[in-house]
Amino acid sequence: MSHPHPELGPPPKLPKGGLRVTPLGGLGEIGRNMTVFEYGGRLLIVDCGVLFPEEEQPGIDLILPDFTSVRDRLDDIDGIVLTHGHEDHIGGVPYLLREKPDIPLIGSKLTLALIEAKLQEHRIRPYTLEVREGERERIGPFDCEFVAVNHSIPDALAVAIRTPAGLTVHTGDFKMDQLPLDGRLTDLRAFARLGEEGIDLLLSDSTNAEVPGFVPPERDISQVLQQVFARARRRIIVASFASHVHRIQQILDTAHEHGRRVAFVGRSMVRNMGIARDLGYLKVPAGLVVDVKALDDLPDEKVVLVCTGSQGEPMAALSRMANRDHQIRIVQGDTVILASSLIPGNENAVYRVINGLTRWGANVVHKGNAKVHVSGHASAGELLYFYNICQPRNLMPVHGEWRHLRANAELGAQTGVPRDRVVIAEDGVVVDLVKGKANIVGKVKAGYVYVDGLSVGDVTETALKDRRILGDEGIISVFVVVDSTTGKIVGGPHIQARGSGIDDANFSALTPRLDEALGKAAQDGVAEVHQLQQLVRRTVGKWVSDTYRRRPMILPVVVEV
């Protein structure tokens, strides 16, 4: 199995007749999915998603793919194929279209409706091409065929890309539920036909590659929901992804059977469910869904609230309810259902929300104590089945952390893909398909691009390190006035601490050390302000470390008079 090397350099010129595949996100992480295909000097992008920040990225709203490698080639992009409407596949599109708004977007009806609603907020009117499973479209030199796949959102598609370099198939996110709620199966007949044609390179979803067996059908959840609703004596609050139409449909059906009214809470939930209802993907019985304000007139046992926040996002409705920072107040006897899986890295945030809800007396039902969610990604048994059908000549695991990519690669090898044709790459690693063989040939820039409020890309890793230090250790500011001639202290030092746990009165022991250090610097002829600030920082830092074993941020200000 080939794998990336940290010393990879820029890729060479793409050989004539070869296909270049460059993942800019989604490999080594869950989210930020984006893959660039190049043939004959033209580019096709599959997906452009976001990654949600973790605790060590304080203040960050979203993380984007790095567009550096395509920024100078925006005119070469023939289109962006969107496999489905989840944020980790479409969330980055507005930021790429800011740079060139007329790049065509290609996707299914629901996927395009979701991204168009998102782009309205950015005041971008995109050029779109709606496609359905079974259709083929010529997008520049790329002959694209779209294949139905089952996922945790309706209208998901895989894409088969034909070029003179060969047939490449990108699965997007998929599973093989044999009893899907909407009756839309993963089209194994189409994949078998593509396998007969000869798949030269298969890019396959790796998210559940470590999980043995098969994903249970979505229908199993309905029975559990029936039991939870039957036991609930007061309000029921369901937290789900704002795009999980199938799960929301099950909630609506169960609420209708139990004589409860439903209200959607949260801007993205209201928007997405409105789109799904208008397009016919969500079937809503008349009078079932009401405005959240109408719930005040209903008894608690007749109420269901559907909101966002199943991943513990701090600003989402459920987190704010847990923190008593929302108009909806959790009370003793409420039932809260977390109808989603845990995205890796979100565990602490989710359990913090669960504990907060439980503290106020809620009965919290989640994947750990009830079967209220099944994954939208194929498990190992399904992937083995899939590879035996497709029989790819080269395999490139995508969409997953390193452990998922490795596990998926091993599954491919077990089904007969030669190990030297299983390519384990990471973000930015360039893979060329030339004469039927896929090889790693170089690497391009593919770091994190942080969105912080209206700022895109301005926050650096250094800034995040400073934020972490401030959050963990606090800050000490030191203001000193020195004589420009003698270098001696003539004012201060004024020392203040915030968040460091050190009482300002304790800094009296530090003043003699600063006097001594600055006096010695004056004798040595050190008079430049920056050098004196560094001296103050070192002196204060050493004293704090020796005295308290702490390393706060130190902000020295030296003024000469």
C-alpha positions as CSV (number, residue, x, y, z in Angstrom):
1,M,0.0,0.0,0.0
2,S,1.4,3.4,-1.0
3,H,1.2,6.2,1.6
4,P,2.2,9.8,1.9
5,H,5.7,10.9,2.9
6,P,6.2,14.1,4.9
7,E,9.0,15.2,2.5
8,L,6.9,15.1,-0.6
9,G,7.5,18.1,-2.9
10,P,5.3,19.8,-5.4
11,P,3.9,17.5,-8.0
12,P,5.4,17.3,-11.5
13,K,3.5,18.3,-14.7
14,L,0.6,16.0,-15.2
15,P,1.5,13.5,-18.0
16,K,-0.5,13.7,-21.2
17,G,-3.5,11.4,-21.0
18,G,-3.3,11.2,-17.2
19,L,-5.9,12.1,-14.5
20,R,-4.8,14.0,-11.4
21,V,-6.7,13.6,-8.1
22,T,-6.0,16.0,-5.3
23,P,-8.0,15.8,-2.0
24,L,-8.0,19.2,-0.3
25,G,-10.1,18.0,2.7
26,G,-11.8,14.9,4.2
27,L,-8.7,12.6,4.5
28,G,-7.5,12.2,8.0
29,E,-10.5,14.0,9.4
30,I,-14.3,13.8,9.5
31,G,-15.5,16.8,7.4
32,R,-14.2,19.4,5.0
33,N,-14.6,17.0,2.1
34,M,-13.2,18.4,-1.2
35,T,-11.5,16.6,-4.1
36,V,-10.1,18.2,-7.3
37,F,-9.9,16.1,-10.5
38,E,-7.7,17.4,-13.4
39,Y,-7.6,16.3,-17.0
40,G,-6.3,18.1,-20.0
41,G,-5.7,21.3,-18.0
42,R,-9.3,21.4,-16.8
43,L,-10.6,20.9,-13.3
44,L,-13.7,19.3,-11.8
45,I,-14.3,19.6,-8.0
46,V,-16.4,17.0,-6.1
47,D,-17.8,18.5,-2.9
48,C,-16.6,21.6,-0.9
49,G,-17.5,21.2,2.7
50,V,-16.6,22.5,6.1
51,L,-15.1,21.1,9.3
52,F,-16.5,22.1,12.7
53,P,-13.9,23.3,15.3
54,E,-12.8,21.4,18.3
55,E,-12.0,22.7,21.8
56,E,-8.4,23.4,20.9
57,Q,-9.6,25.9,18.3
58,P,-11.3,28.5,20.5
59,G,-13.3,31.2,18.8
60,I,-13.4,29.5,15.4
61,D,-16.7,29.2,13.7
62,L,-15.8,26.9,10.7
63,I,-12.8,25.4,9.1
64,L,-12.5,25.5,5.3
65,P,-10.4,23.6,2.7
66,D,-7.4,25.5,1.5
67,F,-8.1,26.9,-2.0
68,T,-4.5,28.0,-2.6
69,S,-3.8,25.3,-5.2
70,V,-6.9,26.2,-7.3
71,R,-7.0,30.0,-6.6
72,D,-4.9,30.8,-9.7
73,R,-6.9,28.4,-11.8
74,L,-10.5,29.4,-11.1
75,D,-11.1,29.9,-14.8
76,D,-10.1,26.2,-15.4
77,I,-12.9,24.9,-13.1
78,D,-15.7,23.4,-15.2
79,G,-18.0,22.7,-12.2
80,I,-18.5,21.6,-8.7
81,V,-20.3,18.3,-8.3
82,L,-22.1,18.1,-4.9
83,T,-22.8,14.5,-3.8
84,H,-25.4,15.5,-1.1
85,G,-26.5,18.3,1.1
86,H,-24.6,17.8,4.4
87,E,-22.6,20.7,5.7
88,D,-19.3,18.7,5.5
89,H,-19.9,18.5,1.7
90,I,-21.5,21.8,0.8
91,G,-20.6,24.3,3.6
92,G,-17.5,25.6,1.9
93,V,-19.2,26.4,-1.4
94,P,-20.1,30.0,-0.6
95,Y,-16.5,30.8,0.3
96,L,-15.2,29.4,-3.0
97,L,-17.9,31.1,-5.0
98,R,-17.0,34.4,-3.4
99,E,-13.8,34.1,-5.5
100,K,-15.6,33.2,-8.7
101,P,-19.5,33.3,-8.4
102,D,-20.2,31.7,-11.9
103,I,-18.6,28.3,-11.3
104,P,-21.5,25.9,-12.1
105,L,-22.9,23.7,-9.3
106,I,-24.1,20.2,-10.2
107,G,-26.3,18.2,-7.9
108,S,-29.7,16.7,-7.1
109,K,-32.8,18.7,-6.5
110,L,-32.6,18.7,-2.7
111,T,-28.9,19.3,-2.6
112,L,-29.1,22.3,-4.9
113,A,-32.1,23.7,-2.9
114,L,-30.1,23.5,0.3
115,I,-27.0,25.2,-1.1
116,E,-29.1,27.9,-2.9
117,A,-30.7,28.8,0.4
118,K,-27.3,29.0,2.0
119,L,-25.9,31.1,-0.9
120,Q,-28.8,33.6,-0.5
121,E,-27.3,34.6,2.9
122,H,-24.0,35.3,1.1
123,R,-25.9,37.2,-1.7
124,I,-24.7,34.9,-4.4
125,R,-27.0,33.6,-7.1
126,P,-25.3,30.5,-8.5
127,Y,-25.5,28.8,-11.9
128,T,-26.9,25.3,-11.2
129,L,-27.4,22.1,-13.1
130,E,-29.9,19.7,-11.6
131,V,-29.2,16.0,-12.2
132,R,-30.8,12.7,-11.3
133,E,-29.5,9.2,-10.8
134,G,-29.0,7.4,-14.1
135,E,-28.2,10.6,-16.0
136,R,-25.0,11.5,-17.7
137,E,-23.6,15.0,-18.2
138,R,-20.6,16.3,-20.1
139,I,-18.8,18.8,-17.8
140,G,-15.8,20.0,-19.8
141,P,-13.7,16.9,-20.6
142,F,-15.4,15.0,-17.8
143,D,-18.2,12.6,-18.7
144,C,-20.1,12.3,-15.4
145,E,-22.7,9.6,-14.7
146,F,-24.7,9.9,-11.5
147,V,-25.7,6.9,-9.4
148,A,-28.2,6.7,-6.5
149,V,-26.8,6.0,-3.1
150,N,-28.5,5.6,0.2
151,H,-27.4,8.0,3.0
152,S,-28.8,9.8,6.0
153,I,-30.2,12.6,3.7
154,P,-32.4,12.1,0.6
155,D,-31.1,12.5,-3.0
156,A,-27.5,11.5,-2.3
157,L,-25.4,10.6,-5.4
158,A,-22.2,8.9,-6.3
159,V,-20.5,10.1,-9.5
160,A,-18.7,8.1,-12.1
161,I,-16.2,10.3,-14.0
162,R,-15.0,9.1,-17.5
163,T,-12.0,10.6,-19.2
164,P,-9.5,9.1,-21.6
165,A,-7.4,8.3,-18.5
166,G,-10.0,5.8,-17.4
167,L,-13.2,5.4,-15.3
168,T,-13.1,6.9,-11.8
169,V,-15.9,6.5,-9.3
170,H,-16.4,8.7,-6.2
171,T,-19.0,7.2,-3.9
172,G,-19.7,10.3,-1.8
173,D,-21.1,9.2,1.6
174,F,-23.2,6.0,1.3
175,K,-24.5,2.9,3.0
176,M,-26.6,0.0,1.8
177,D,-29.8,0.1,3.8
178,Q,-32.0,-2.6,2.2
179,L,-35.2,-1.1,3.6
180,P,-34.8,2.6,3.2
181,L,-37.6,4.9,4.4
182,D,-37.9,6.6,1.0
183,G,-37.5,3.3,-1.0
184,R,-34.4,4.7,-2.7
185,L,-31.7,2.0,-2.6
186,T,-28.0,2.3,-3.3
187,D,-28.0,1.2,-7.0
188,L,-25.9,-1.9,-6.9
189,R,-26.9,-2.8,-10.4
190,A,-25.4,0.4,-11.7
191,F,-22.2,-0.2,-9.7
192,A,-22.0,-3.8,-11.0
193,R,-22.4,-2.4,-14.6
194,L,-19.6,0.1,-13.9
195,G,-17.5,-2.8,-12.5
196,E,-18.0,-4.7,-15.7
197,E,-16.9,-1.7,-17.7
198,G,-13.8,-1.5,-15.5
199,I,-13.3,0.9,-12.6
200,D,-9.8,2.2,-12.9
201,L,-9.9,4.2,-9.6
202,L,-12.5,4.0,-6.8
203,L,-12.7,6.7,-4.1
204,S,-14.7,5.1,-1.3
205,D,-16.3,6.4,1.9
206,S,-14.2,5.1,4.9
207,T,-16.2,6.5,7.9
208,N,-17.4,3.2,9.2
209,A,-14.7,0.9,7.9
210,E,-13.7,-0.1,11.4
211,V,-17.3,-1.2,12.3
212,P,-17.9,-4.9,11.5
213,G,-21.1,-6.2,9.9
214,F,-23.9,-4.1,8.3
215,V,-25.6,-0.9,9.4
216,P,-29.1,-1.6,10.8
217,P,-32.0,-0.3,8.7
218,E,-33.5,3.1,9.5
219,R,-36.9,1.5,10.1
220,D,-35.6,-0.1,13.3
221,I,-35.6,3.3,14.9
222,S,-39.4,3.8,14.6
223,Q,-40.2,1.1,17.2
224,V,-37.8,2.7,19.7
225,L,-39.3,6.2,19.1
226,Q,-42.8,4.7,19.6
227,Q,-41.7,3.4,23.1
228,V,-40.1,6.7,24.1
229,F,-43.1,8.7,23.0
230,A,-45.5,6.3,24.9
231,R,-43.5,6.7,28.1
232,A,-43.1,10.5,27.9
233,R,-45.4,12.4,30.3
234,R,-44.4,15.9,29.4
235,R,-42.7,17.7,26.5
236,I,-40.4,15.8,24.1
237,I,-37.4,17.6,22.7
238,V,-35.6,16.0,19.7
239,A,-32.1,17.2,18.7
240,S,-31.0,16.2,15.2
241,F,-28.9,17.4,12.3
242,A,-30.9,20.1,10.4
243,S,-30.5,18.1,7.2
244,H,-31.6,14.7,8.5
245,V,-34.9,14.6,6.7
246,H,-35.4,10.8,7.2
247,R,-35.1,11.1,11.0
248,I,-37.4,14.2,11.2
249,Q,-40.0,12.3,9.1
250,Q,-39.9,9.5,11.7
251,I,-40.4,12.1,14.5
252,L,-43.3,13.7,12.7
253,D,-45.0,10.3,12.0
254,T,-44.6,9.2,15.6
255,A,-45.8,12.6,17.0
256,H,-48.9,12.4,14.8
257,E,-49.7,8.9,16.0
258,H,-49.5,10.1,19.6
259,G,-51.6,13.2,19.1
260,R,-48.7,15.7,19.7
261,R,-48.0,18.9,17.8
262,V,-44.5,19.7,16.5
263,A,-42.5,22.9,16.3
264,F,-39.1,23.4,14.7
265,V,-36.6,25.5,16.7
266,G,-33.5,27.0,15.2
267,R,-33.0,28.9,11.9
268,S,-31.3,26.1,10.0
269,M,-33.8,23.6,11.1
270,V,-36.8,25.8,10.1
271,R,-35.2,26.6,6.8
272,N,-34.1,23.1,5.8
273,M,-37.4,21.4,6.8
274,G,-39.3,24.1,4.9
275,I,-37.3,23.3,1.8
276,A,-37.7,19.5,2.3
277,R,-41.5,20.0,2.7
278,D,-41.9,22.2,-0.3
279,L,-40.0,19.8,-2.5
280,G,-42.0,16.8,-1.3
281,Y,-39.2,15.0,0.6
282,L,-40.9,15.6,4.0
283,K,-44.5,14.6,4.3
284,V,-46.2,16.7,7.0
285,P,-49.8,15.9,8.0
286,A,-52.1,18.9,8.0
287,G,-52.0,20.9,11.3
288,L,-49.1,18.8,12.8
289,V,-46.4,21.5,12.6
290,V,-47.1,24.8,14.4
291,D,-45.1,27.9,15.2
292,V,-43.0,27.6,18.4
293,K,-45.0,30.5,19.9
294,A,-48.2,28.4,19.6
295,L,-46.8,25.8,22.0
296,D,-47.6,28.1,25.0
297,D,-51.3,27.3,24.4
298,L,-50.8,23.5,24.4
299,P,-50.4,21.2,27.4
300,D,-46.9,19.7,27.8
301,E,-48.0,16.2,26.9
302,K,-49.1,17.4,23.5
303,V,-45.7,19.1,22.5
304,V,-42.7,18.0,20.5
305,L,-39.8,20.4,19.8
306,V,-37.3,19.6,17.0
307,C,-34.0,21.5,17.3
308,T,-30.4,21.5,16.4
309,G,-27.5,20.8,18.8
310,S,-27.1,17.0,18.7
311,Q,-23.3,17.5,18.6
312,G,-23.0,19.8,21.6
313,E,-22.4,22.9,19.5
314,P,-22.2,25.8,22.0
315,M,-24.5,28.1,20.1
316,A,-27.1,25.5,19.1
317,A,-30.6,25.4,20.7
318,L,-30.0,22.3,22.8
319,S,-26.8,23.5,24.3
320,R,-28.4,26.8,25.2
321,M,-31.3,25.0,26.8
322,A,-28.9,22.9,28.9
323,N,-27.2,26.2,30.0
324,R,-30.5,27.9,30.8
325,D,-29.7,30.4,28.0
326,H,-32.8,29.8,25.9
327,Q,-36.4,30.8,25.9
328,I,-37.4,27.1,26.2
329,R,-36.7,26.0,29.8
330,I,-36.0,22.4,30.6
331,V,-38.1,21.2,33.5
332,Q,-38.5,18.0,35.5
333,G,-40.0,15.3,33.5
334,D,-39.2,16.5,30.0
335,T,-37.8,13.9,27.6
336,V,-34.8,14.8,25.3
337,I,-33.9,12.6,22.4
338,L,-30.4,13.0,20.8
339,A,-31.2,11.4,17.4
340,S,-27.7,11.3,16.0
341,S,-24.3,9.6,16.3
342,L,-21.3,11.2,17.9
343,I,-18.9,12.8,15.4
344,P,-15.4,11.9,16.6
345,G,-14.0,14.8,18.7
346,N,-17.4,16.0,19.9
347,E,-17.8,13.5,22.7
348,N,-17.0,15.8,25.6
349,A,-19.2,18.6,24.3
350,V,-22.2,16.2,23.9
351,Y,-21.8,14.6,27.3
352,R,-21.6,18.1,28.8
353,V,-25.0,18.9,27.2
354,I,-26.4,15.6,28.4
355,N,-25.3,16.3,32.0
356,G,-26.7,19.9,31.8
357,L,-30.1,18.6,30.6
358,T,-30.1,15.8,33.3
359,R,-29.3,18.4,36.0
360,W,-32.6,20.1,35.2
361,G,-34.6,16.9,35.5
362,A,-34.8,15.8,31.8
363,N,-34.8,12.2,30.8
364,V,-32.1,12.1,28.1
365,V,-32.4,9.3,25.4
366,H,-29.3,9.0,23.3
367,K,-27.4,6.4,21.2
368,G,-25.6,5.1,24.3
369,N,-28.9,4.0,26.0
370,A,-31.4,3.5,23.2
371,K,-31.4,2.8,19.5
372,V,-32.4,6.2,18.4
373,H,-29.9,6.6,15.5
374,V,-28.2,4.5,12.9
375,S,-25.2,5.6,10.9
376,G,-25.4,6.9,7.3
377,H,-22.1,5.2,6.4
378,A,-21.4,1.7,5.2
379,S,-19.8,-0.7,7.7
380,A,-17.1,-3.2,6.9
381,G,-19.5,-5.9,5.7
382,E,-21.1,-3.5,3.3
383,L,-17.8,-2.3,2.0
384,L,-16.6,-5.8,1.4
385,Y,-19.8,-6.6,-0.5
386,F,-19.4,-3.3,-2.5
387,Y,-15.8,-4.0,-3.5
388,N,-16.6,-7.5,-4.7
389,I,-19.2,-5.9,-6.9
390,C,-17.1,-3.1,-8.2
391,Q,-13.7,-4.9,-8.4
392,P,-11.7,-1.7,-8.8
393,R,-8.2,-1.8,-10.3
394,N,-7.1,0.9,-7.9
395,L,-8.6,2.0,-4.6
396,M,-8.2,5.3,-2.7
397,P,-10.0,5.4,0.7
398,V,-11.5,8.9,1.4
399,H,-13.8,10.5,4.0
400,G,-12.3,9.5,7.4
401,E,-9.6,9.7,10.0
402,W,-6.4,7.8,9.6
403,R,-7.7,4.7,11.4
404,H,-10.7,4.7,9.0
405,L,-8.6,5.1,5.9
406,R,-6.3,2.3,7.0
407,A,-9.2,-0.1,7.8
408,N,-10.8,0.7,4.5
409,A,-7.6,0.0,2.6
410,E,-7.3,-3.4,4.3
411,L,-10.8,-4.3,3.3
412,G,-10.0,-3.5,-0.3
413,A,-6.9,-5.5,-0.2
414,Q,-8.8,-8.5,1.3
415,T,-11.2,-8.4,-1.7
416,G,-8.4,-8.7,-4.2
417,V,-7.2,-5.1,-5.0
418,P,-3.4,-5.5,-5.3
419,R,-1.8,-3.9,-2.3
420,D,0.5,-1.8,-4.5
421,R,-2.7,-0.3,-6.0
422,V,-4.3,0.7,-2.7
423,V,-3.4,4.4,-2.3
424,I,-3.6,5.8,1.2
425,A,-3.3,9.6,0.9
426,E,-4.0,12.6,3.1
427,D,-5.1,16.2,2.4
428,G,-3.0,17.8,-0.2
429,V,-1.3,14.6,-1.5
430,V,-1.5,14.4,-5.3
431,V,-2.4,11.1,-6.9
432,D,-2.0,10.5,-10.7
433,L,-3.8,7.9,-12.6
434,V,-1.6,7.1,-15.6
435,K,-1.9,4.1,-17.8
436,G,-4.2,2.4,-15.4
437,K,-2.0,2.8,-12.3
438,A,-2.6,5.2,-9.4
439,N,0.5,6.6,-7.7
440,I,1.3,9.4,-5.3
441,V,3.4,12.0,-7.1
442,G,3.6,15.1,-4.8
443,K,1.9,17.4,-2.4
444,V,0.2,20.8,-2.4
445,K,-0.7,23.2,0.3
446,A,-3.9,22.0,2.1
447,G,-3.9,23.4,5.6
448,Y,-6.8,24.6,7.7
449,V,-8.4,27.9,6.8
450,Y,-10.3,29.3,9.8
451,V,-13.5,31.3,9.7
452,D,-13.9,33.6,12.7
453,G,-16.9,35.9,12.4
454,L,-16.4,37.8,9.1
455,S,-12.7,37.0,9.0
456,V,-11.7,34.2,6.6
457,G,-8.1,32.9,6.8
458,D,-6.8,35.7,9.0
459,V,-6.6,33.6,12.1
460,T,-3.3,31.6,12.1
461,E,-2.1,28.7,14.2
462,T,0.0,31.2,16.1
463,A,-3.1,33.2,17.0
464,L,-4.9,30.0,18.1
465,K,-1.9,29.1,20.3
466,D,-2.1,32.5,21.9
467,R,-5.9,32.0,22.5
468,R,-5.2,28.6,24.1
469,I,-2.6,30.1,26.4
470,L,-4.9,32.9,27.4
471,G,-7.7,30.4,28.1
472,D,-5.5,28.0,30.0
473,E,-3.0,30.2,31.8
474,G,-4.3,33.8,31.7
475,I,-2.3,37.0,31.0
476,I,0.1,39.2,32.9
477,S,0.6,42.8,31.7
478,V,3.6,44.8,32.8
479,F,3.9,48.5,32.2
480,V,7.3,50.1,32.8
481,V,8.6,53.7,32.2
482,V,12.4,53.9,31.8
483,D,14.8,56.8,31.5
484,S,16.0,56.9,27.9
485,T,19.5,58.1,29.1
486,T,20.2,55.8,32.1
487,G,17.8,53.0,31.4
488,K,16.6,53.0,35.0
489,I,12.9,52.6,35.9
490,V,11.3,56.0,36.6
491,G,7.7,54.8,36.6
492,G,6.1,51.5,37.6
493,P,6.3,48.7,37.1
494,H,2.5,48.4,37.1
495,I,1.7,44.7,37.0
496,Q,-1.8,43.2,36.5
497,A,-2.9,39.6,36.1
498,R,-6.1,38.3,34.5
499,G,-7.1,34.7,34.7
500,S,-3.7,33.6,36.0
501,G,-4.8,32.9,39.5
502,I,-2.0,35.2,40.9
503,D,-3.0,38.0,43.2
504,D,-1.7,41.4,42.1
505,A,-0.3,42.0,45.6
506,N,2.1,39.1,45.2
507,F,4.0,40.9,42.4
508,S,5.7,43.1,45.0
509,A,8.4,40.4,45.2
510,L,8.9,40.7,41.4
511,T,9.7,44.4,41.4
512,P,13.3,44.2,42.7
513,R,14.1,41.6,40.0
514,L,12.9,43.9,37.3
515,D,14.9,46.8,38.7
516,E,18.0,44.7,38.8
517,A,17.5,43.3,35.2
518,L,16.8,46.7,33.7
519,G,19.7,48.3,35.6
520,K,22.1,45.7,34.3
521,A,20.8,46.2,30.8
522,A,21.4,49.9,31.1
523,Q,25.0,49.3,32.2
524,D,25.5,47.0,29.1
525,G,24.1,49.8,26.8
526,V,20.9,48.0,25.9
527,A,18.4,50.8,25.1
528,E,16.2,49.6,22.3
529,V,12.6,49.3,23.4
530,H,12.0,45.9,21.8
531,Q,15.0,44.4,23.5
532,L,13.9,45.8,26.9
533,Q,10.4,44.4,26.4
534,Q,11.9,40.9,25.7
535,L,14.0,41.3,28.9
536,V,10.9,42.2,30.9
537,R,9.0,39.2,29.4
538,R,11.9,36.8,30.3
539,T,12.3,38.1,33.8
540,V,8.6,38.0,34.6
541,G,8.2,34.6,33.0
542,K,11.0,33.0,34.9
543,W,9.7,34.4,38.2
544,V,6.2,33.1,37.6
545,S,7.5,29.7,36.5
546,D,9.8,29.4,39.5
547,T,7.2,30.6,42.0
548,Y,3.9,29.2,40.6
549,R,4.9,26.6,38.0
550,R,2.7,28.4,35.5
551,R,3.2,29.9,32.0
552,P,0.7,32.7,31.4
553,M,0.9,35.0,28.4
554,I,3.1,38.0,29.4
555,L,2.5,41.4,27.7
556,P,5.3,43.8,28.4
557,V,5.0,47.5,27.6
558,V,8.2,49.7,28.0
559,V,7.9,53.4,27.5
560,E,11.0,55.7,27.3
561,V,11.0,59.2,28.6
